[in-house]
Amino acid sequence: MAGDVVSIDPAINAGVKKSSGAYDSQTIGVISTQPGLIIGDNTQGGSGTALVALAGRVPVKVSLENGTIKPGDALTPSSTPGVAMKATKAGAIIGQSLGTYDGNGPNYVLVFIKNSHANGTKITDVLEGVTTSNTDAQQTLAQKALAYFSTEGKVQTDATDISEIYTDRVSAALEVITPQLTANNVSTDSITSSTNTNIAVDLKSNGRLIIQDSEKAEVASIDDKGNATFKGTVTADKIKANQIEGLEVFTNKISALEQAQQASTGTTTQPGVASNGTTNATVNLKDITAQTAIVSGDLTSNGTLFANGALKVTGPAEFLGNSIFYKLATFIDKTIFKSSVNFEAPTTFGDKIIVNNNTAGTVKIPIGETKIVVQFSKPYNTPPIINATPIGIIAPKYGVTNITKDGFEIDIDPAQPTETQFNWFAVETSQP
């Protein structure tokens, strides 16, 4: 019928039917009311032939399903078969309205035919009464849009008229506003509450919020029970807790040690006062034997500190003087040496040796060239010993020349019709 919005009918060869839903992706146009020019095969005639407008101005049936229609609004199929509405989301459109429809008068508007795909309307067109100039500091335009999308404008996941875009990359120069974002990885420099209140992290059963360092190693975590783990130092102005596990054991042992000290020196339980009434500023004990001792401040030994058993340090340890290990020393985790290391005896490496690109590498001499220059990323103290080995079987002569602290050359003679690849290794000796 003239003015109907039609879509492709897969049951009929080159057939059409009334549009079957909002934003119908199979929409192809509108049935013309009075075509000025008919193009194509119309020899069959009869009531079964539909003349679909390809261009021009055509009256179209419309509804107020998406609000009042104004001149310039893009029109798309509504949920009523064959009837158009204002397009606010991305999807197929049949053209642009040349008139206004607010519910008064016939439900037709004149449309300039433009069968294409639209990207949706502006946010201020969706939020009635809101413009970019009347937003305030209490609630930005983005916050108002988010509130609308989360309430009256919320889209149900099982809706049949969802407007969708599938693409490889989306770029936005200002912002992206959405009630829900699903992603495997989010890279950002800042997280701010969209409602100026709380930020919630929803952890599933046995789930954890994990913080990693630059090498993807876990340094802190919080699980769904509220248990937190930190690998580093926790710094706080104040700690308030109902219970600190293990603290009672430490305080009891300190109290027992104080009582033993007072008994050995004849002091009373009053701090700093002896039994004869004189004040004691310092207490010197020749020997102290304790099962466990906790030192809350610094511990200084003016002589040699002996540990007859094992010595375990759970925090960072610094050795400001020379350190000597007389027996086997085992380093479990990665070990970093920031200065030179001297091995004065034969050294055995039980696994592979990994060096950087200043010690070894691979180079290619281009086709037709007879040499290539290798530059060290960090100069050596003295010209190193260079070992260069060709990859594959080559006929020409080759050699290493011009060895300096900064690099060397690999020469071949004659030039080759294919790339010639060499592996090289550099070693600096202490006595060149």
C-alpha positions in Angstrom: 0.0 0.0 0.0 1.3 3.5 -0.8 3.2 5.0 2.0 4.1 1.7 3.6 7.7 1.0 4.7 8.8 -2.3 3.1 11.6 -4.8 3.7 12.9 -7.7 1.6 10.7 -10.8 1.6 13.0 -13.8 1.4 10.0 -16.0 0.5 9.4 -14.2 -2.8 11.9 -13.7 -5.6 12.6 -10.0 -5.7 9.7 -9.6 -3.3 8.9 -7.1 -0.5 6.7 -7.1 2.6 5.8 -4.6 5.3 8.7 -3.8 7.7 8.6 -6.3 10.6 10.1 -4.4 13.5 11.9 -1.4 14.8 15.2 -0.7 13.0 14.5 -3.6 10.6 17.8 -4.2 8.9 16.1 -5.6 5.8 14.4 -2.4 5.0 14.8 -1.1 1.4 12.3 1.8 1.1 8.8 3.0 0.8 5.9 2.2 -1.6 5.5 5.2 -3.9 2.2 7.1 -4.0 2.5 8.6 -7.4 5.7 7.6 -9.2 6.9 10.1 -11.8 9.2 7.5 -13.5 9.1 3.7 -13.3 12.4 2.0 -13.9 12.7 -1.8 -14.3 10.6 -4.7 -15.5 6.9 -4.0 -14.7 5.5 -6.2 -17.5 3.8 -8.6 -15.1 1.5 -5.8 -13.7 -1.3 -6.9 -11.4 -2.0 -6.1 -7.8 1.1 -8.0 -6.7 3.5 -5.5 -8.1 5.0 -3.0 -5.6 6.6 0.3 -6.8 9.4 1.1 -4.3 10.6 4.7 -4.4 14.3 5.0 -5.2 14.6 8.8 -5.0 12.5 11.9 -4.6 9.8 12.9 -2.1 7.2 10.4 -0.9 4.5 10.5 1.8 5.3 7.9 4.5 3.1 6.5 7.3 4.6 7.5 10.7 4.1 7.1 14.4 5.2 8.8 17.6 6.9 5.7 19.0 10.2 7.6 19.2 8.7 11.0 19.8 7.7 14.0 17.7 9.0 14.0 14.1 10.5 17.2 12.9 12.0 18.3 9.6 15.4 16.8 9.1 14.8 13.8 11.4 16.0 10.5 10.0 13.2 7.9 9.7 13.4 4.2 10.3 10.9 1.3 10.6 8.9 1.3 13.9 7.6 -1.7 15.7 4.3 -1.3 13.8 4.6 -3.1 10.4 4.9 -0.7 7.5 5.1 2.4 9.7 8.1 4.7 10.2 9.3 6.5 13.3 12.1 8.9 14.2 15.5 7.2 14.2 17.5 7.8 17.4 19.8 4.8 17.3 22.2 3.5 14.6 20.6 1.5 11.9 18.8 1.4 8.5 16.9 4.6 7.5 14.6 5.3 4.6 15.2 9.0 4.4 14.8 12.4 6.1 11.5 14.0 7.2 10.5 17.2 5.3 7.6 17.9 7.7 6.4 17.7 11.3 4.2 15.1 13.0 3.2 15.5 16.6 0.0 13.3 16.6 -2.3 15.9 15.1 -3.7 15.3 11.7 -3.0 12.4 9.3 -0.2 10.1 10.3 1.8 10.9 7.2 4.9 13.1 6.6 6.6 13.9 3.3 10.0 12.2 3.3 13.1 12.8 1.1 14.1 9.3 0.1 17.6 8.4 1.2 17.9 4.7 1.8 21.1 4.3 3.8 22.4 3.7 7.3 22.5 6.3 10.1 24.7 6.5 13.1 22.0 7.7 15.5 21.0 11.1 16.9 22.6 13.5 19.4 22.3 12.8 23.1 20.5 16.1 23.6 17.8 14.9 21.1 17.2 11.9 23.3 17.2 13.8 26.7 14.2 16.1 26.4 14.8 19.6 27.8 18.6 19.0 28.1 21.2 21.0 26.1 24.9 21.3 26.4 24.4 24.8 27.8 22.0 24.1 30.6 24.0 21.4 32.4 25.4 22.3 35.8 28.3 21.3 38.0 26.2 18.9 40.0 25.4 16.7 37.1 27.1 16.8 33.7 25.6 15.9 30.4 27.3 12.5 30.5 25.9 11.8 34.0 22.4 12.7 32.9 22.7 10.5 29.8 24.0 7.6 31.9 21.1 8.0 34.3 18.7 7.9 31.4 20.3 4.8 29.9 20.2 3.1 33.3 16.5 3.8 33.9 13.8 4.8 31.4 16.1 4.4 28.4 17.4 1.0 29.6 17.6 -1.6 26.8 16.7 -5.2 27.8 19.2 -7.8 26.7 16.4 -9.9 25.2 14.9 -7.1 23.2 14.3 -7.8 19.5 15.0 -4.2 18.3 18.5 -3.8 19.6 20.6 -1.5 17.5 24.0 -3.0 17.0 27.4 -2.1 15.4 30.1 -4.7 14.8 33.5 -3.3 14.0 37.2 -3.8 14.8 38.0 -0.5 16.5 36.0 2.4 18.0 37.6 5.8 18.5 36.0 8.6 20.5 37.7 12.0 20.8 35.6 13.0 23.9 34.0 10.1 25.8 32.0 6.9 25.7 28.8 6.8 27.8 27.3 3.3 28.6 25.7 1.6 31.6 27.8 -1.5 31.0 31.2 -2.2 29.5 32.4 -5.8 28.9 36.1 -6.2 28.0 39.0 -8.6 28.7 41.5 -5.8 29.1 41.0 -2.1 30.0 43.9 0.3 29.8 43.4 3.6 31.6 45.3 6.1 33.7 42.4 7.1 36.0 39.1 5.7 37.3 36.5 8.1 38.6 33.0 7.5 40.0 30.4 8.4 37.3 27.9 9.3 40.1 30.3 11.1 42.4 29.7 8.4 45.0 31.1 4.9 45.3 33.0 2.6 42.9 32.0 -1.0 43.4 34.1 -4.0 42.3 31.9 -7.2 42.1 34.0 -10.3 42.9 32.4 -13.6 42.2 32.8 -16.6 44.6 36.5 -17.3 45.2 37.4 -14.3 43.0 40.2 -11.9 43.7 41.2 -8.3 42.8 44.8 -8.7 41.8 47.4 -5.9 41.4 50.5 -6.8 39.4 53.9 -5.2 38.8 55.4 -4.5 35.4 56.5 -8.1 35.1 53.0 -9.4 35.8 54.0 -10.7 39.2 51.3 -10.4 41.9 52.1 -7.8 44.5 48.7 -7.2 46.2 45.2 -8.8 46.2 41.8 -8.7 47.8 39.5 -11.7 47.7 35.7 -11.9 47.8 35.9 -12.5 51.6 37.7 -9.2 52.2 41.1 -10.8 52.9 44.0 -8.6 51.6 47.6 -9.6 50.8 50.4 -7.1 50.2 53.9 -8.2 49.2 55.4 -4.8 50.0 55.3 -2.3 52.8 51.9 -1.0 54.1 52.1 2.7 55.2 49.2 4.2 57.1 48.6 7.2 59.5 46.4 5.0 61.7 45.4 1.3 61.9 42.1 0.5 63.6 41.4 -3.3 64.1 39.3 -5.4 66.3 42.1 -8.0 66.5 45.6 -8.3 65.2 46.4 -12.0 64.9 49.6 -13.0 66.8 50.0 -9.7 68.6 49.0 -11.2 72.0 51.9 -13.7 71.7 54.4 -10.9 71.1 53.1 -8.7 74.0 53.1 -11.6 76.4 56.7 -12.5 75.5 57.8 -8.8 75.9 56.1 -8.6 79.3 57.9 -11.8 80.4 61.2 -10.5 79.2 60.7 -7.2 81.2 59.8 -9.1 84.3 63.0 -11.2 84.0 65.0 -8.1 83.5 63.5 -6.4 86.6 64.2 -9.5 88.6 67.9 -9.6 87.6 68.5 -6.0 88.3 66.4 -5.6 91.5 64.1 -3.0 90.0 60.4 -2.7 90.7 57.6 -2.9 88.2 57.5 0.9 88.0 59.4 1.9 84.9 62.7 3.6 85.5 62.6 3.4 89.4 64.9 1.0 91.4 63.8 -0.7 94.7 65.8 1.8 96.7 64.0 4.8 95.1 66.8 5.9 92.8 66.2 6.5 89.1 67.8 4.1 86.5 68.3 5.6 83.1 70.1 2.6 81.6 70.1 -1.2 82.4 73.1 -3.3 81.4 72.8 -7.0 81.3 75.7 -9.3 80.6 73.7 -12.2 79.1 70.1 -12.5 77.8 68.6 -15.8 76.8 65.1 -15.8 75.3 63.0 -18.1 73.3 61.8 -15.3 71.1 62.8 -11.6 71.0 61.1 -8.8 69.1 63.0 -5.6 68.6 60.7 -2.7 67.5 63.6 -0.3 66.9 67.1 -0.6 65.6 69.4 -3.3 66.8 73.1 -2.4 66.9 75.9 -4.9 67.6 79.3 -3.3 68.3 81.0 -6.7 68.1 80.3 -9.8 66.1 76.8 -11.0 65.8 76.6 -14.8 65.8 73.6 -16.9 64.8 74.2 -20.5 65.8 71.1 -21.6 63.9 69.5 -20.3 60.8 69.1 -16.6 60.1 66.0 -15.6 58.2 65.3 -12.1 57.0 61.8 -11.5 55.7 62.4 -7.9 54.6 65.0 -6.1 52.5 68.6 -6.7 53.8 71.6 -4.4 53.1 75.3 -5.4 53.5 77.3 -2.2 53.6 80.6 -3.9 54.0 82.3 -6.9 52.3 80.4 -10.1 52.7 82.0 -13.6 52.6 80.0 -16.9 52.2 82.3 -19.8 53.1 79.9 -22.5 51.9 77.2 -22.9 49.2 75.0 -19.9 48.6 71.7 -20.4 46.9 69.7 -17.7 45.3 66.1 -18.9 44.7 64.7 -15.9 42.9 66.1 -13.6 40.2 69.5 -12.0 41.2 70.5 -8.6 40.0 74.2 -7.5 40.0 74.4 -3.7 39.3 78.2 -3.7 39.1 81.0 -5.9 37.8 81.1 -9.5 39.0 84.4 -11.4 39.2 84.5 -15.2 39.1 88.0 -16.2 40.3 87.5 -19.9 39.9 85.9 -22.1 37.2 82.2 -21.4 37.0 79.5 -23.9 36.0 76.1 -22.8 34.6 73.5 -25.5 35.0 71.1 -23.9 32.4 71.3 -21.7 29.3 73.1 -18.3 29.4 71.0 -15.4 28.1 72.9 -12.3 26.9 71.7 -9.0 25.5 72.1 -7.7 22.0 75.3 -6.0 22.9 77.0 -9.3 23.3 75.5 -11.4 20.5 73.3 -11.0 17.5 72.4 -11.8 13.9 73.1 -9.5 10.9 72.4 -9.8 7.1 74.6 -8.5 4.3 72.2 -7.3 1.6 72.2 -8.6 -1.9 75.1 -7.1 -3.9 76.9 -5.7 -0.8 80.3 -6.8 0.4 80.2 -5.7 4.1 78.0 -4.7 7.0 78.8 -2.6 10.0 77.7 -3.7 13.5 77.4 -1.0 16.1 77.4 -1.9 19.8 74.5 -0.4 21.8 77.0 0.2 24.6 80.7 0.7 23.9 83.2 -1.8 25.4 86.1 -0.7 27.5 88.5 -2.2 25.0 88.0 -3.7 21.6 86.4 -7.1 22.2 87.1 -10.5 20.7 84.6 -11.1 17.8 83.5 -14.5 16.5 81.3 -14.4 13.4 79.8 -17.5 11.8 77.8 -17.7 8.6 74.4 -19.4 8.6 74.3 -21.9 5.8 77.0 -22.8 3.2 78.6 -19.9 1.5 81.3 -19.9 -1.2 82.9 -16.4 -0.8 85.7 -15.5 1.6 84.6 -13.7 4.7 86.2 -12.1 7.7 85.9 -9.6 10.6 87.6 -6.3 10.3 87.8 -2.8 11.9 87.2 -4.0 15.4 86.8 -1.1 17.9 85.2 -0.4 21.2 82.1 0.8 19.4 81.6 -2.0 16.8 83.1 -4.0 13.9 82.7 -5.0 10.2 81.9 -8.3 8.5 83.3 -8.5 4.9 82.7 -11.0 2.2 84.3 -11.4 -1.2 82.7 -11.4 -3.7 79.2 -9.9 -3.2 76.4 -12.5 -3.3 73.1 -12.7 -5.3 71.2 -13.5 -2.0 71.3 -12.1 1.5 74.2 -13.5 3.6 73.4 -14.0 7.2 75.9 -14.2 10.1 75.7 -14.9 13.8 78.2 -13.0 15.9 79.4 -13.1 19.5 81.6 -10.5 21.4 83.7 -11.1 24.5 85.8 -8.5 26.3 88.9 -9.8 28.1 90.3 -8.3 31.3 93.8 -8.4 29.9 93.6 -7.7 26.2 
